[in-house]
Amino acid sequence: VKRRPESIPDFVPVRKRSTPMNPANMIPKTRTVTAVSQRPYRDRVIHLLALKNYKKPELLARLQKDGVNQKDKNSLGMILQQVANLNPKDNTFSLKDYLFKEIQKDWPGYSEIDKQSLELILSR
């Protein structure tokens, strides 16, 4: 009686094809309403620029972290014209001097480190 030859196992593991992951899908879709996201968009821009100079994409990314709707996102350029000066050397925006009077030291979006930095900035 002849036996059938046993199949020889392939030593190369079979690669599973995975679908590429979109990082945007990894962010939870549920939006939590924060104290900062309830504030006017202009005020949010002012309070971020009070801490440091931002390039427009950096500022937009920071604002999106707190939640921003499309209408506000589209109006960022107009708001920056009103509240910020553009430094042409490095394309950063800085807060106009007269607006530092409007800064709230207890802004809900500020961490303790941000509050300390703001104290130093305002003392100048």
C-alpha positions in Angstrom: 0.0 0.0 0.0 1.5 3.3 -1.1 1.1 6.3 1.1 0.5 9.6 -0.2 3.4 12.0 0.3 2.6 14.4 3.1 2.5 17.9 2.1 5.7 19.7 2.9 5.0 22.8 5.0 6.1 26.0 3.5 8.6 27.7 5.8 7.7 31.2 4.5 4.9 32.5 6.6 1.8 33.7 4.8 1.6 37.4 5.0 -1.7 38.8 5.8 -2.7 41.8 3.8 -4.1 44.5 6.0 -5.9 47.5 4.8 -4.0 50.7 5.3 -5.1 52.7 8.4 -6.3 56.2 8.1 -5.2 58.1 11.2 -8.3 60.3 11.0 -10.4 57.2 11.6 -8.5 56.5 14.8 -9.7 59.7 16.5 -12.9 59.1 18.5 -15.9 60.7 16.7 -17.6 61.7 20.0 -16.9 65.4 20.7 -16.6 66.5 24.2 -17.8 70.0 24.8 -15.0 71.9 26.6 -15.1 75.2 28.3 -12.8 76.5 25.6 -14.9 75.3 22.7 -17.8 77.3 24.0 -15.9 80.6 23.8 -15.9 82.9 20.8 -13.5 81.8 18.1 -11.8 85.2 18.0 -11.1 85.0 21.8 -9.6 81.6 21.4 -7.2 82.9 18.7 -6.3 85.9 20.9 -5.5 83.7 23.9 -3.3 81.3 21.9 -1.4 84.2 20.3 -0.8 85.8 23.7 1.4 82.8 24.7 3.6 82.6 21.6 3.8 83.3 17.9 2.2 80.7 15.6 2.4 79.9 11.9 -1.1 79.6 10.5 -1.1 75.7 10.1 0.2 75.4 13.7 -2.5 77.7 15.0 -5.2 75.9 13.1 -4.0 72.5 14.4 -4.0 73.8 17.9 -7.5 75.2 17.5 -8.8 71.9 16.1 -7.5 70.1 19.1 -10.1 72.0 21.2 -12.8 71.6 18.5 -13.6 74.0 15.7 -16.3 74.0 13.1 -15.9 74.6 9.4 -17.3 78.1 9.5 -14.8 79.2 12.1 -12.0 77.4 10.3 -12.8 79.4 7.1 -12.8 82.7 9.0 -9.3 82.3 10.6 -7.6 84.5 7.9 -10.0 87.3 8.6 -9.6 87.1 12.4 -5.8 87.0 12.0 -5.9 90.2 10.0 -7.8 91.8 12.9 -5.8 90.6 15.9 -2.3 89.6 14.7 0.7 91.0 13.0 2.4 88.9 10.4 6.2 88.5 10.6 7.3 88.1 6.9 10.6 86.6 7.9 9.2 83.4 9.3 5.5 83.7 8.4 4.4 83.7 12.1 1.6 85.7 13.6 2.0 87.6 16.8 -0.7 89.2 18.9 -1.2 93.0 18.4 0.0 94.9 21.5 -3.3 96.6 22.3 -5.0 93.2 22.7 -2.9 92.1 25.6 -5.3 94.1 27.8 -8.1 91.7 26.8 -6.3 88.6 28.0 -8.0 86.7 30.8 -5.4 85.2 33.1 -7.8 82.4 34.2 -8.6 81.4 30.6 -9.9 77.7 30.8 -7.6 76.6 28.0 -4.4 77.6 29.9 -2.4 75.0 31.8 -0.4 76.0 34.9 2.7 76.4 32.7 0.8 78.6 30.2 -0.4 80.8 33.1 3.1 81.2 34.4 4.4 82.0 30.8 1.6 84.6 30.5 2.5 86.3 33.7 6.1 86.7 32.4 4.8 88.0 29.1 2.3 90.5 30.6 4.9 91.8 33.1 6.9 93.1 30.1 
